[in-house]
C-alpha cells in the first residue's frame, strides 16, 4: 500500500490542514502519515489560537516516519516559523529524493499574512527549490513573484517564471475567479498547460488547497506524471465541492469521501 506523509498544521474543526490531508489520502486509497507542525483552535468562523510545535520535535516525527514506513510522496502545508521550514527542508534532503508537493500557505482568505517574513524567506531559499510541485493560489503566487496577477496571460507567465526560479513544476490556482476555476501548470523546462473548469457554486471551501495538494501527492506516490496527478486531483476536488456538504456557521469543509458515500 502506497503512503503519503503530510507535514502541516492541525485544524481542530477537521476541515483543513492535517485532518483534510488524512481524509484526502485515505479517500484516494493510500495510507496517511503525519508530522504535525502546529496546533490550531479553529472552526468554520476563524482561527482562535495557534500553538507551534518545536522544530526539533517536527524533525523527530519526520525521522520516525521515514525510518519505518517510508512514504512514497510528501505533502507540505503551512509552516509558520523559519526554524520549522529549515528543519523540514533538511529532513527532506536527508531522506530524499522523494516526490514533494508544497502548498505554500501564506495568505488567509481574508488577505492576512499567515507566516513571518523570516519564514517566507526560508521557504523560498530552502524548501521550494526541493519541491517537485508547488501549488500557490493567485495571492500566494503574487507574493512569491512580487508582482500582481490580473489576467490569464499574467497567471500563465507567473507560473512559468516561478517554475524557472525554483526549478520545479508550478500550479497557479485560479479558484479566486468569479466565474471559473482555471488553473495553469508550468514545468521547469518550459511550456504551460491550462486545466479549465467552471466555478462550483458552493460557499463551503474550507480546506480546498490542502485537499488538492494532498490528492496530487497521492497521484505522484502512485507513479503518475505531474500533469496526470494534477488533473485527477482537480477532478477529485470538484467532486468534493459538488457534493454540497454544509456544516458549520461559516465557510464549511468539503465532503472528502464523496466517492464512497451511500446514495
Residue pairs with C-beta under 8 A, 6 or more apart in sequence:
1 30
1 31
2 30
2 31
2 72
2 73
2 218
2 221
2 222
3 30
3 31
3 32
3 33
3 69
3 70
3 71
3 72
3 221
4 21
4 25
4 30
4 31
4 32
4 33
4 71
4 72
4 73
4 74
4 75
4 214
4 217
4 218
4 221
5 33
5 34
5 35
5 62
5 65
5 66
5 71
5 73
5 74
5 75
6 18
6 21
6 22
6 25
6 32
6 33
6 34
6 35
6 74
6 75
6 76
6 77
6 214
6 217
7 34
7 35
7 37
7 58
7 62
7 74
7 75
7 76
7 77
7 79
7 88
8 17
8 18
8 21
8 34
8 36
8 37
8 75
8 76
8 77
8 78
8 210
9 17
9 18
9 36
9 37
9 38
9 39
9 40
9 50
9 77
9 78
9 80
10 17
10 18
10 19
10 36
10 38
10 39
10 40
11 17
11 18
11 19
11 20
11 40
11 42
11 207
12 39
12 40
12 41
12 42
12 43
13 19
13 42
13 43
13 44
13 206
13 248
13 253
14 20
14 23
14 253
15 44
15 206
15 207
15 248
15 252
15 253
15 254
16 206
16 207
16 209
16 210
16 253
17 40
17 77
17 78
17 207
17 210
18 34
18 36
18 77
20 207
20 210
20 211
20 214
20 253
20 254
20 256
21 32
21 34
21 75
21 77
21 210
21 211
21 214
22 32
22 34
23 211
23 256
23 257
24 210
24 211
24 214
24 215
24 218
24 236
24 256
25 31
25 32
25 214
25 217
25 218
26 32
27 236
27 256
27 257
27 259
27 260
28 215
28 218
28 236
29 218
30 72
30 218
30 221
30 222
31 69
33 65
33 69
33 71
34 61
35 58
35 61
35 62
35 65
36 53
36 58
36 61
37 52
37 53
37 58
37 77
37 78
37 79
37 80
37 84
37 88
38 50
38 51
38 52
38 53
38 78
38 80
39 50
39 51
39 53
40 47
40 49
40 50
40 51
41 47
41 48
41 49
41 50
42 48
42 49
43 248
43 249
43 250
44 204
44 206
44 247
44 248
44 249
44 250
44 251
44 252
44 253
45 248
45 249
45 250
46 250
50 80
52 80
52 81
52 84
53 84
55 81
55 83
55 84
55 86
55 87
56 87
58 84
58 87
58 88
59 87
59 90
59 91
62 88
62 91
62 95
63 91
63 95
65 71
66 91
66 95
70 95
71 98
71 221
72 98
72 99
72 220
72 221
72 222
73 98
73 99
73 100
73 101
73 217
73 218
73 220
73 221
74 92
74 98
74 99
74 100
74 101
74 217
75 100
75 101
75 102
75 103
75 213
75 214
75 216
75 217
76 88
76 100
76 101
76 102
76 103
76 127
77 103
77 105
77 210
77 213
78 103
78 105
78 114
78 115
79 85
79 88
79 115
79 119
79 123
79 127
80 114
80 115
80 116
80 119
81 116
81 118
81 119
82 116
82 118
82 119
82 121
82 122
84 119
85 119
85 122
85 123
85 126
85 127
86 122
86 126
88 127
89 122
89 126
89 127
89 130
90 126
92 98
92 100
92 127
92 130
93 130
96 130
99 132
99 217
99 220
99 221
100 130
100 131
100 132
100 133
101 131
101 132
101 133
101 134
101 135
101 213
101 214
101 216
101 217
101 220
102 127
102 128
102 131
102 133
102 134
102 135
102 213
103 134
103 135
103 136
103 209
103 210
103 212
103 213
104 123
104 128
104 134
104 135
104 136
104 140
104 144
105 114
105 115
105 140
105 209
106 113
106 114
106 115
106 120
106 123
106 139
106 140
106 143
107 113
107 114
107 137
107 139
107 140
107 143
108 114
109 251
111 139
115 123
120 143
124 144
124 166
128 134
128 144
128 166
128 168
129 166
129 167
129 168
131 166
131 168
132 168
132 169
132 220
132 226
133 168
133 169
133 170
133 171
133 216
133 220
133 226
133 230
134 162
134 166
134 168
134 169
134 170
134 171
135 170
135 171
135 173
135 209
135 212
135 213
135 216
136 143
136 144
136 162
136 170
136 171
136 172
136 173
137 172
137 173
137 175
137 176
137 209
138 149
138 155
138 172
138 173
138 174
138 176
139 176
141 149
141 155
141 158
141 159
141 162
141 170
141 172
142 148
142 149
142 158
144 162
145 158
145 161
145 162
147 154
147 158
148 154
149 155
149 158
149 172
152 182
152 184
155 172
155 174
155 184
156 172
156 184
156 186
156 192
156 194
158 172
159 170
159 171
159 172
159 184
159 185
159 186
159 192
160 170
160 186
160 190
160 192
162 170
162 172
162 186
163 169
163 170
163 186
163 187
163 188
164 188
166 188
167 188
168 188
169 185
169 186
169 187
169 188
169 226
170 185
170 186
171 183
171 184
171 185
171 186
171 216
171 230
172 183
172 184
172 186
173 181
173 183
173 209
173 212
174 180
174 181
174 182
174 183
174 184
175 181
175 183
175 199
175 205
175 208
177 199
178 199
179 198
179 199
180 196
180 197
180 198
180 199
181 197
181 198
181 199
181 200
182 194
182 195
182 196
182 197
183 194
183 195
183 197
183 230
183 234
184 192
184 193
184 194
184 195
185 192
185 193
185 194
185 195
185 226
185 227
185 230
186 192
186 193
187 226
193 227
195 230
195 231
195 234
197 234
197 238
200 238
200 241
200 242
202 241
202 242
202 244
203 251
203 252
204 241
204 244
204 245
204 246
204 247
204 248
204 251
204 252
204 253
204 254
205 241
205 251
205 254
206 248
206 250
206 251
206 252
206 253
206 254
207 253
207 254
208 237
208 241
208 254
211 236
211 237
211 240
211 254
211 256
212 233
212 234
212 237
213 233
215 232
215 233
215 236
215 237
216 229
216 230
216 233
217 229
218 229
218 233
219 228
219 229
219 230
219 232
219 233
220 226
220 229
224 232
236 259
237 254
239 258
239 259
240 254
240 255
240 256
240 258
241 254
242 258
243 254
243 255
243 258
243 261
244 255
245 252
245 253
245 254
245 255
246 252
247 253
255 261
